[in-house]
Amino acid sequence: MIKPKKYDWNDSNMALVGSQKDRDVKKGAAETEKAWEGSGQKVGLEIWRIVKFKVQKVPKDDYGKFFSGDSYIVLNTYINPDEDDLEYDLHFWIGKYSTQDEYGTVAYKTVELDTFHNDKPVQHREIQGNESTLFSTYFPKGMELMKGGAESGFKHVKPTEYKPRLYQFVGTTYANTVIKEVGLYKQSLNKEDVFVLDKGLEIIQINTPNCDKDEKVKAMHYCLKLKGDRCGRPKISQIDDDPMEDEEMATNFGDKTKKNKKTPPGPHTRKLIKVSDESGVCNMVTAAEGTIEQDQLDPNDVFIVDLPKSIYVWVGDNASPDEKKNGMAYAHSYVSKTDRPLRSISVVNQRRAHHCYKEMLEA
């Protein structure tokens, strides 16, 4: 069996996003993309998945489920208090094993959807396991992170050929408990969390000795949902102990040597990078390091604001069209060359950069 290749951020290519030809054709392409028809017309969430370079609508029942081998586009439409106009936050989510082609497609299609809505949405790049707080709020029941692609799920294979999966339930409350698929190895287990071993027609809930009661309840509801999705065919069982203490149960788990943990990076140095075309060619120039003040953000340019918790693309009101359209592409290129390639990135315009300004003031 060929293992999926983990996405190499350092080898990524964003050339297709932000070129002159790209901007010229994107509006026309957006108007012919059937997936965008009717999008953003009312308050709520809409999600699409990239399938073989095509945009595919995700059913609402599957909102919150993300496969590590896929890439997704998420549009949140809302109205601010005491206002009438619709506002948008537009995210593209990259799975851990999403290919470079998929990344390029989802990035391109995100900008296309942004263009479809006349550049009004605020764009965000989300990375599996490092999602922004805003993105996480869309899924109050928690996110479900699964390996492979959607075609590898139970609905797309024969029940007897279903590949067993192990899910870990991590959280302190029912609402913030995240469901994530982990390797089917004994090293994936611990004595603090709840696990569910999904064997297709047999589902086993594993309540380890020190697990949390909210994790137990979340796992129980998840098992019942799996059973319901499969027309009641699976048998559900439960164990309340260390599964490795049960000789028969232990045979479900392989052995994988843990890799040496990487040395964590040192304290982060704040940086302000200017994306400017004043030389005739759009490029990046370091504008400041260490302390960053709001008045250093020039309305005539675009800046990458690299802060400890977040990375923003700040778009000045008077920035040139080339600077505006290249902000995300340059931010992606910049981040991929640092020790923080998995950070989320948010594009904010000068008038909607409140979170950016607030974090700049934090010690």
Contacts in CASP RR format, 6 or more apart in sequence:
PFRMAT RR
TARGET T0000
AUTHOR 0000-0000-0000
METHOD contacts of the structure
MODEL  1
MIKPKKYDWNDSNMALVGSQKDRDVKKGAAETEKAWEGSGQKVGLEIWRI
VKFKVQKVPKDDYGKFFSGDSYIVLNTYINPDEDDLEYDLHFWIGKYSTQ
DEYGTVAYKTVELDTFHNDKPVQHREIQGNESTLFSTYFPKGMELMKGGA
ESGFKHVKPTEYKPRLYQFVGTTYANTVIKEVGLYKQSLNKEDVFVLDKG
LEIIQINTPNCDKDEKVKAMHYCLKLKGDRCGRPKISQIDDDPMEDEEMA
TNFGDKTKKNKKTPPGPHTRKLIKVSDESGVCNMVTAAEGTIEQDQLDPN
DVFIVDLPKSIYVWVGDNASPDEKKNGMAYAHSYVSKTDRPLRSISVVNQ
RRAHHCYKEMLEA
4 68 0 8 1.000
4 69 0 8 1.000
4 97 0 8 1.000
4 148 0 8 1.000
5 97 0 8 1.000
5 99 0 8 1.000
6 96 0 8 1.000
6 97 0 8 1.000
7 94 0 8 1.000
7 95 0 8 1.000
7 96 0 8 1.000
7 97 0 8 1.000
7 98 0 8 1.000
7 99 0 8 1.000
7 100 0 8 1.000
7 103 0 8 1.000
8 100 0 8 1.000
9 335 0 8 1.000
9 336 0 8 1.000
9 341 0 8 1.000
9 342 0 8 1.000
10 336 0 8 1.000
10 337 0 8 1.000
10 341 0 8 1.000
11 100 0 8 1.000
12 100 0 8 1.000
12 103 0 8 1.000
12 332 0 8 1.000
12 333 0 8 1.000
12 336 0 8 1.000
13 100 0 8 1.000
13 104 0 8 1.000
14 104 0 8 1.000
14 107 0 8 1.000
14 329 0 8 1.000
14 332 0 8 1.000
14 333 0 8 1.000
16 22 0 8 1.000
16 104 0 8 1.000
16 107 0 8 1.000
16 108 0 8 1.000
17 104 0 8 1.000
17 107 0 8 1.000
17 108 0 8 1.000
17 111 0 8 1.000
17 328 0 8 1.000
17 329 0 8 1.000
18 111 0 8 1.000
18 325 0 8 1.000
18 326 0 8 1.000
18 329 0 8 1.000
22 108 0 8 1.000
22 111 0 8 1.000
22 325 0 8 1.000
23 321 0 8 1.000
23 325 0 8 1.000
26 111 0 8 1.000
26 112 0 8 1.000
26 115 0 8 1.000
27 115 0 8 1.000
27 116 0 8 1.000
29 112 0 8 1.000
30 36 0 8 1.000
30 112 0 8 1.000
30 113 0 8 1.000
30 115 0 8 1.000
30 116 0 8 1.000
31 116 0 8 1.000
33 55 0 8 1.000
33 109 0 8 1.000
33 112 0 8 1.000
33 113 0 8 1.000
33 116 0 8 1.000
35 48 0 8 1.000
35 55 0 8 1.000
35 56 0 8 1.000
35 57 0 8 1.000
36 112 0 8 1.000
36 113 0 8 1.000
36 116 0 8 1.000
39 46 0 8 1.000
39 75 0 8 1.000
39 113 0 8 1.000
39 116 0 8 1.000
39 117 0 8 1.000
40 46 0 8 1.000
40 75 0 8 1.000
40 77 0 8 1.000
40 86 0 8 1.000
40 88 0 8 1.000
40 117 0 8 1.000
41 77 0 8 1.000
41 86 0 8 1.000
42 77 0 8 1.000
42 86 0 8 1.000
43 77 0 8 1.000
43 78 0 8 1.000
43 79 0 8 1.000
43 86 0 8 1.000
44 76 0 8 1.000
44 77 0 8 1.000
44 78 0 8 1.000
45 63 0 8 1.000
45 74 0 8 1.000
45 75 0 8 1.000
45 76 0 8 1.000
45 77 0 8 1.000
45 138 0 8 1.000
46 57 0 8 1.000
46 74 0 8 1.000
46 75 0 8 1.000
46 77 0 8 1.000
47 57 0 8 1.000
47 58 0 8 1.000
47 62 0 8 1.000
47 63 0 8 1.000
47 64 0 8 1.000
47 72 0 8 1.000
47 73 0 8 1.000
47 74 0 8 1.000
47 75 0 8 1.000
48 55 0 8 1.000
48 56 0 8 1.000
48 57 0 8 1.000
48 58 0 8 1.000
48 72 0 8 1.000
48 73 0 8 1.000
48 109 0 8 1.000
49 55 0 8 1.000
49 56 0 8 1.000
49 58 0 8 1.000
49 70 0 8 1.000
49 71 0 8 1.000
49 72 0 8 1.000
49 73 0 8 1.000
49 150 0 8 1.000
50 56 0 8 1.000
50 70 0 8 1.000
50 71 0 8 1.000
50 72 0 8 1.000
50 73 0 8 1.000
50 102 0 8 1.000
50 105 0 8 1.000
50 106 0 8 1.000
50 109 0 8 1.000
51 70 0 8 1.000
51 150 0 8 1.000
53 101 0 8 1.000
53 105 0 8 1.000
55 73 0 8 1.000
55 109 0 8 1.000
58 72 0 8 1.000
63 138 0 8 1.000
63 139 0 8 1.000
64 138 0 8 1.000
64 139 0 8 1.000
64 141 0 8 1.000
64 142 0 8 1.000
64 143 0 8 1.000
64 144 0 8 1.000
65 143 0 8 1.000
65 144 0 8 1.000
65 146 0 8 1.000
66 72 0 8 1.000
66 93 0 8 1.000
66 95 0 8 1.000
66 128 0 8 1.000
66 143 0 8 1.000
66 144 0 8 1.000
66 145 0 8 1.000
66 146 0 8 1.000
67 95 0 8 1.000
67 146 0 8 1.000
67 147 0 8 1.000
67 148 0 8 1.000
67 149 0 8 1.000
67 150 0 8 1.000
67 152 0 8 1.000
68 95 0 8 1.000
68 96 0 8 1.000
68 97 0 8 1.000
68 98 0 8 1.000
68 128 0 8 1.000
68 145 0 8 1.000
68 146 0 8 1.000
68 147 0 8 1.000
68 148 0 8 1.000
68 149 0 8 1.000
68 181 0 8 1.000
69 95 0 8 1.000
69 96 0 8 1.000
69 97 0 8 1.000
69 98 0 8 1.000
69 99 0 8 1.000
69 102 0 8 1.000
69 147 0 8 1.000
69 148 0 8 1.000
69 149 0 8 1.000
70 95 0 8 1.000
70 98 0 8 1.000
70 102 0 8 1.000
70 148 0 8 1.000
70 149 0 8 1.000
70 150 0 8 1.000
71 92 0 8 1.000
71 93 0 8 1.000
71 94 0 8 1.000
71 95 0 8 1.000
71 98 0 8 1.000
71 102 0 8 1.000
71 103 0 8 1.000
71 105 0 8 1.000
71 106 0 8 1.000
72 92 0 8 1.000
72 93 0 8 1.000
72 106 0 8 1.000
73 90 0 8 1.000
73 91 0 8 1.000
73 92 0 8 1.000
73 93 0 8 1.000
73 106 0 8 1.000
73 109 0 8 1.000
73 110 0 8 1.000
73 113 0 8 1.000
74 90 0 8 1.000
74 91 0 8 1.000
74 92 0 8 1.000
74 93 0 8 1.000
74 126 0 8 1.000
74 135 0 8 1.000
74 138 0 8 1.000
75 88 0 8 1.000
75 89 0 8 1.000
75 90 0 8 1.000
75 91 0 8 1.000
75 113 0 8 1.000
75 121 0 8 1.000
76 88 0 8 1.000
76 89 0 8 1.000
76 90 0 8 1.000
76 91 0 8 1.000
76 138 0 8 1.000
77 86 0 8 1.000
77 87 0 8 1.000
77 88 0 8 1.000
78 86 0 8 1.000
78 87 0 8 1.000
78 88 0 8 1.000
78 89 0 8 1.000
79 85 0 8 1.000
79 86 0 8 1.000
79 87 0 8 1.000
80 87 0 8 1.000
87 120 0 8 1.000
88 117 0 8 1.000
88 120 0 8 1.000
88 121 0 8 1.000
88 122 0 8 1.000
89 121 0 8 1.000
89 122 0 8 1.000
89 124 0 8 1.000
89 134 0 8 1.000
90 110 0 8 1.000
90 113 0 8 1.000
90 114 0 8 1.000
90 117 0 8 1.000
90 121 0 8 1.000
90 122 0 8 1.000
90 123 0 8 1.000
90 124 0 8 1.000
91 110 0 8 1.000
91 123 0 8 1.000
91 124 0 8 1.000
91 125 0 8 1.000
91 126 0 8 1.000
91 135 0 8 1.000
92 106 0 8 1.000
92 107 0 8 1.000
92 109 0 8 1.000
92 110 0 8 1.000
92 123 0 8 1.000
92 124 0 8 1.000
92 125 0 8 1.000
92 126 0 8 1.000
93 106 0 8 1.000
93 126 0 8 1.000
93 127 0 8 1.000
93 128 0 8 1.000
93 131 0 8 1.000
93 135 0 8 1.000
94 103 0 8 1.000
94 106 0 8 1.000
94 125 0 8 1.000
94 126 0 8 1.000
94 127 0 8 1.000
94 128 0 8 1.000
95 127 0 8 1.000
95 128 0 8 1.000
96 128 0 8 1.000
96 129 0 8 1.000
97 147 0 8 1.000
97 148 0 8 1.000
98 106 0 8 1.000
107 125 0 8 1.000
107 328 0 8 1.000
107 332 0 8 1.000
110 123 0 8 1.000
111 123 0 8 1.000
111 325 0 8 1.000
111 328 0 8 1.000
113 121 0 8 1.000
114 120 0 8 1.000
114 121 0 8 1.000
114 123 0 8 1.000
122 346 0 8 1.000
122 347 0 8 1.000
122 348 0 8 1.000
122 349 0 8 1.000
122 352 0 8 1.000
123 313 0 8 1.000
123 328 0 8 1.000
123 346 0 8 1.000
123 347 0 8 1.000
124 132 0 8 1.000
124 134 0 8 1.000
124 135 0 8 1.000
124 344 0 8 1.000
124 345 0 8 1.000
124 346 0 8 1.000
124 347 0 8 1.000
125 328 0 8 1.000
125 331 0 8 1.000
125 332 0 8 1.000
125 344 0 8 1.000
125 345 0 8 1.000
125 346 0 8 1.000
126 132 0 8 1.000
126 135 0 8 1.000
126 344 0 8 1.000
127 342 0 8 1.000
127 343 0 8 1.000
127 344 0 8 1.000
128 145 0 8 1.000
129 145 0 8 1.000
129 342 0 8 1.000
130 342 0 8 1.000
130 343 0 8 1.000
130 344 0 8 1.000
131 143 0 8 1.000
131 344 0 8 1.000
132 310 0 8 1.000
132 344 0 8 1.000
132 346 0 8 1.000
134 346 0 8 1.000
135 344 0 8 1.000
136 142 0 8 1.000
136 143 0 8 1.000
140 175 0 8 1.000
141 175 0 8 1.000
142 175 0 8 1.000
142 176 0 8 1.000
142 177 0 8 1.000
142 178 0 8 1.000
142 179 0 8 1.000
143 178 0 8 1.000
143 179 0 8 1.000
143 180 0 8 1.000
144 167 0 8 1.000
144 178 0 8 1.000
144 179 0 8 1.000
144 180 0 8 1.000
145 178 0 8 1.000
145 179 0 8 1.000
145 180 0 8 1.000
145 181 0 8 1.000
146 153 0 8 1.000
146 165 0 8 1.000
146 180 0 8 1.000
146 181 0 8 1.000
147 165 0 8 1.000
147 181 0 8 1.000
147 183 0 8 1.000
150 156 0 8 1.000
152 163 0 8 1.000
153 162 0 8 1.000
154 162 0 8 1.000
154 200 0 8 1.000
154 226 0 8 1.000
154 229 0 8 1.000
154 230 0 8 1.000
155 229 0 8 1.000
157 163 0 8 1.000
159 200 0 8 1.000
159 201 0 8 1.000
159 230 0 8 1.000
159 233 0 8 1.000
160 201 0 8 1.000
162 199 0 8 1.000
162 200 0 8 1.000
162 201 0 8 1.000
164 184 0 8 1.000
164 197 0 8 1.000
164 198 0 8 1.000
164 199 0 8 1.000
164 200 0 8 1.000
164 252 0 8 1.000
165 181 0 8 1.000
165 184 0 8 1.000
165 197 0 8 1.000
165 198 0 8 1.000
166 181 0 8 1.000
166 182 0 8 1.000
166 183 0 8 1.000
166 184 0 8 1.000
166 188 0 8 1.000
166 195 0 8 1.000
166 196 0 8 1.000
166 197 0 8 1.000
166 198 0 8 1.000
166 253 0 8 1.000
167 179 0 8 1.000
167 180 0 8 1.000
167 181 0 8 1.000
167 182 0 8 1.000
167 195 0 8 1.000
167 196 0 8 1.000
167 198 0 8 1.000
167 222 0 8 1.000
168 179 0 8 1.000
168 180 0 8 1.000
168 181 0 8 1.000
168 182 0 8 1.000
168 188 0 8 1.000
168 193 0 8 1.000
168 194 0 8 1.000
168 195 0 8 1.000
169 177 0 8 1.000
169 178 0 8 1.000
169 179 0 8 1.000
169 193 0 8 1.000
169 194 0 8 1.000
169 195 0 8 1.000
169 196 0 8 1.000
169 215 0 8 1.000
169 218 0 8 1.000
169 219 0 8 1.000
169 222 0 8 1.000
170 177 0 8 1.000
170 178 0 8 1.000
170 180 0 8 1.000
170 193 0 8 1.000
170 215 0 8 1.000
171 177 0 8 1.000
171 178 0 8 1.000
171 212 0 8 1.000
171 214 0 8 1.000
171 215 0 8 1.000
172 212 0 8 1.000
172 214 0 8 1.000
173 214 0 8 1.000
174 214 0 8 1.000
174 217 0 8 1.000
174 218 0 8 1.000
177 214 0 8 1.000
177 215 0 8 1.000
177 218 0 8 1.000
179 218 0 8 1.000
179 222 0 8 1.000
182 188 0 8 1.000
183 256 0 8 1.000
184 252 0 8 1.000
184 253 0 8 1.000
184 254 0 8 1.000
185 253 0 8 1.000
185 254 0 8 1.000
185 255 0 8 1.000
185 256 0 8 1.000
186 244 0 8 1.000
186 250 0 8 1.000
186 253 0 8 1.000
186 254 0 8 1.000
186 255 0 8 1.000
186 256 0 8 1.000
187 255 0 8 1.000
187 256 0 8 1.000
187 257 0 8 1.000
187 258 0 8 1.000
188 195 0 8 1.000
188 253 0 8 1.000
189 195 0 8 1.000
189 206 0 8 1.000
189 208 0 8 1.000
189 242 0 8 1.000
189 243 0 8 1.000
189 244 0 8 1.000
189 253 0 8 1.000
190 208 0 8 1.000
191 208 0 8 1.000
191 209 0 8 1.000
191 210 0 8 1.000
191 211 0 8 1.000
191 242 0 8 1.000
192 208 0 8 1.000
192 210 0 8 1.000
192 211 0 8 1.000
192 212 0 8 1.000
193 208 0 8 1.000
193 211 0 8 1.000
193 212 0 8 1.000
193 215 0 8 1.000
194 205 0 8 1.000
194 206 0 8 1.000
194 207 0 8 1.000
194 208 0 8 1.000
194 211 0 8 1.000
194 212 0 8 1.000
194 215 0 8 1.000
194 216 0 8 1.000
194 218 0 8 1.000
194 219 0 8 1.000
195 205 0 8 1.000
195 206 0 8 1.000
195 208 0 8 1.000
195 219 0 8 1.000
195 243 0 8 1.000
196 203 0 8 1.000
196 204 0 8 1.000
196 205 0 8 1.000
196 206 0 8 1.000
196 219 0 8 1.000
196 222 0 8 1.000
196 223 0 8 1.000
197 203 0 8 1.000
197 204 0 8 1.000
197 206 0 8 1.000
197 252 0 8 1.000
198 226 0 8 1.000
199 252 0 8 1.000
200 230 0 8 1.000
200 234 0 8 1.000
201 230 0 8 1.000
201 233 0 8 1.000
201 234 0 8 1.000
201 235 0 8 1.000
202 234 0 8 1.000
202 235 0 8 1.000
202 237 0 8 1.000
203 223 0 8 1.000
203 226 0 8 1.000
203 227 0 8 1.000
203 234 0 8 1.000
203 235 0 8 1.000
203 236 0 8 1.000
203 237 0 8 1.000
204 236 0 8 1.000
204 237 0 8 1.000
204 238 0 8 1.000
204 239 0 8 1.000
204 249 0 8 1.000
205 216 0 8 1.000
205 219 0 8 1.000
205 220 0 8 1.000
205 223 0 8 1.000
205 236 0 8 1.000
205 237 0 8 1.000
205 238 0 8 1.000
205 239 0 8 1.000
206 238 0 8 1.000
206 239 0 8 1.000
206 243 0 8 1.000
207 216 0 8 1.000
207 219 0 8 1.000
207 238 0 8 1.000
207 239 0 8 1.000
207 240 0 8 1.000
207 241 0 8 1.000
208 241 0 8 1.000
208 242 0 8 1.000
208 243 0 8 1.000
209 241 0 8 1.000
209 242 0 8 1.000
223 236 0 8 1.000
224 236 0 8 1.000
226 234 0 8 1.000
227 233 0 8 1.000
227 234 0 8 1.000
227 236 0 8 1.000
239 246 0 8 1.000
239 249 0 8 1.000
243 249 0 8 1.000
243 250 0 8 1.000
243 252 0 8 1.000
243 253 0 8 1.000
244 250 0 8 1.000
244 253 0 8 1.000
265 339 0 8 1.000
265 340 0 8 1.000
268 307 0 8 1.000
268 308 0 8 1.000
268 340 0 8 1.000
269 289 0 8 1.000
269 290 0 8 1.000
270 289 0 8 1.000
270 290 0 8 1.000
270 291 0 8 1.000
270 292 0 8 1.000
270 306 0 8 1.000
270 307 0 8 1.000
270 308 0 8 1.000
270 360 0 8 1.000
271 286 0 8 1.000
271 288 0 8 1.000
271 289 0 8 1.000
271 290 0 8 1.000
271 292 0 8 1.000
271 304 0 8 1.000
271 306 0 8 1.000
272 286 0 8 1.000
272 287 0 8 1.000
272 288 0 8 1.000
272 289 0 8 1.000
272 292 0 8 1.000
272 296 0 8 1.000
272 297 0 8 1.000
272 303 0 8 1.000
272 304 0 8 1.000
272 305 0 8 1.000
272 306 0 8 1.000
273 284 0 8 1.000
273 285 0 8 1.000
273 286 0 8 1.000
273 287 0 8 1.000
273 303 0 8 1.000
273 304 0 8 1.000
273 306 0 8 1.000
273 330 0 8 1.000
273 334 0 8 1.000
274 284 0 8 1.000
274 285 0 8 1.000
274 286 0 8 1.000
274 287 0 8 1.000
274 298 0 8 1.000
274 301 0 8 1.000
274 302 0 8 1.000
274 303 0 8 1.000
275 282 0 8 1.000
275 283 0 8 1.000
275 284 0 8 1.000
275 301 0 8 1.000
275 302 0 8 1.000
275 303 0 8 1.000
275 304 0 8 1.000
275 313 0 8 1.000
275 323 0 8 1.000
275 326 0 8 1.000
275 327 0 8 1.000
275 330 0 8 1.000
276 282 0 8 1.000
276 283 0 8 1.000
276 285 0 8 1.000
276 301 0 8 1.000
276 302 0 8 1.000
276 323 0 8 1.000
277 283 0 8 1.000
277 320 0 8 1.000
277 322 0 8 1.000
277 323 0 8 1.000
282 322 0 8 1.000
282 323 0 8 1.000
282 326 0 8 1.000
282 330 0 8 1.000
284 304 0 8 1.000
284 330 0 8 1.000
284 333 0 8 1.000
284 334 0 8 1.000
287 296 0 8 1.000
287 303 0 8 1.000
288 296 0 8 1.000
292 305 0 8 1.000
292 307 0 8 1.000
292 360 0 8 1.000
293 360 0 8 1.000
294 357 0 8 1.000
294 360 0 8 1.000
297 303 0 8 1.000
297 305 0 8 1.000
297 314 0 8 1.000
297 316 0 8 1.000
297 350 0 8 1.000
298 316 0 8 1.000
299 316 0 8 1.000
299 317 0 8 1.000
299 318 0 8 1.000
299 319 0 8 1.000
299 350 0 8 1.000
300 316 0 8 1.000
300 318 0 8 1.000
300 319 0 8 1.000
301 316 0 8 1.000
301 319 0 8 1.000
301 323 0 8 1.000
302 313 0 8 1.000
302 314 0 8 1.000
302 315 0 8 1.000
302 316 0 8 1.000
302 319 0 8 1.000
302 323 0 8 1.000
302 324 0 8 1.000
302 326 0 8 1.000
302 327 0 8 1.000
303 313 0 8 1.000
303 314 0 8 1.000
304 311 0 8 1.000
304 312 0 8 1.000
304 313 0 8 1.000
304 314 0 8 1.000
304 327 0 8 1.000
304 330 0 8 1.000
304 331 0 8 1.000
304 334 0 8 1.000
305 311 0 8 1.000
305 312 0 8 1.000
305 313 0 8 1.000
305 314 0 8 1.000
305 356 0 8 1.000
305 360 0 8 1.000
306 334 0 8 1.000
306 338 0 8 1.000
307 356 0 8 1.000
307 359 0 8 1.000
307 360 0 8 1.000
308 359 0 8 1.000
308 362 0 8 1.000
309 359 0 8 1.000
310 343 0 8 1.000
310 344 0 8 1.000
310 346 0 8 1.000
310 355 0 8 1.000
310 356 0 8 1.000
310 359 0 8 1.000
311 331 0 8 1.000
311 335 0 8 1.000
311 340 0 8 1.000
311 343 0 8 1.000
311 344 0 8 1.000
311 345 0 8 1.000
311 346 0 8 1.000
312 345 0 8 1.000
312 346 0 8 1.000
312 347 0 8 1.000
312 348 0 8 1.000
312 353 0 8 1.000
312 355 0 8 1.000
312 356 0 8 1.000
313 327 0 8 1.000
313 328 0 8 1.000
313 330 0 8 1.000
313 331 0 8 1.000
313 345 0 8 1.000
313 346 0 8 1.000
313 347 0 8 1.000
313 348 0 8 1.000
314 348 0 8 1.000
314 349 0 8 1.000
314 350 0 8 1.000
314 353 0 8 1.000
314 356 0 8 1.000
315 323 0 8 1.000
315 324 0 8 1.000
315 327 0 8 1.000
315 347 0 8 1.000
315 348 0 8 1.000
315 349 0 8 1.000
315 350 0 8 1.000
316 349 0 8 1.000
316 350 0 8 1.000
317 349 0 8 1.000
317 350 0 8 1.000
317 351 0 8 1.000
327 347 0 8 1.000
328 345 0 8 1.000
328 347 0 8 1.000
331 345 0 8 1.000
332 345 0 8 1.000
335 341 0 8 1.000
335 343 0 8 1.000
335 345 0 8 1.000
346 355 0 8 1.000
346 356 0 8 1.000
348 355 0 8 1.000
348 356 0 8 1.000
END
